[in-house]
Amino acid sequence: MSIQGKAYVITGGSSGLGKAMAAEIVKRGGNVVINGRREQALADAAKDIDPTGQHVHTVAGDVAEPSVAQRLVDEALAKFGRIDTLINNAGIFIAKPFTEYTEEDFARYMGTNVVGFFHLTQRALVQMLKQGTGHVVSITTSLTDSPTEQVPSALANLTKGGLNSTTKALAIEYAKRGIRVNAVSPGVIKTPMHAPETHEFLAQLHPMGRMGEEQEIVEAVLYLDSAKFVTGEILHVDGGQSAG
């Protein structure tokens, strides 16, 4: 798939999946604007992704703040002239029994997983409507389809499950206006957020008996980006987790 010259906005871009996506996009000739809360980590990631700085731009801050979401869109347009694809990758996961979640946990979940999605996606869609084309991809979780007693996930289900449903709603709303909306629903992926000593346990949560690799999610996102007749899809990349 040729993505030469296309412009992508990626949240959670300073490490893990977001950074891996940005690196692959730049490698294939695309341009990226990456967002994250930690300014130095974001700057370091940008140097790793593209030492020349020509194809990557950073916007630090919390996208749950409307002003940060607006800056992301404004600076993407100023730098690259358009927004072809928005990748809502930022997300948090806290495994706790439901009755032990605190108000702070709830606020963090909602802010990162839902409020940030709302502010940024709304603003990106306004630009995509002007362009007459665009694509939104959100990263959710297969725990929304297949909860397990081994990993309490009620707030993940509440927030990411909502994104799955909203993905379908937006896909229908904008299907005739040149905009596609999809999601990738991963299992547990081997990223820096999972300590090596947890890998053996996490691998067993999947019927295939292993964790997913970052590149497998990158490829799923890029597949959806190239699949012009696909919208409203929740693509499970989870080693069979969602199958039962």
Secondary structure, DSSP 4 states (H G I P E B T S, - for coil): ---TT-EEEEES-SSHHHHHHHHHHHHTT-EEEEEES-HHHHHHHHHHH-TT-SSEEEEES-TTSHHHHHHHHHHHHHHHS---EEEE---------GGG--HHHHHHHIIIIIIHHHHHHHHHHHHHHHHT-EEEEEE--GGGTS-BTTB--HHHHHHHHHHHHHHHHHHHHHGGGTEEEEEEEE--B-STTS-GGGHHHHHTTSTTSSPBPHHHHHHHHHHHHH-TT--S-EEEESTTGGG-
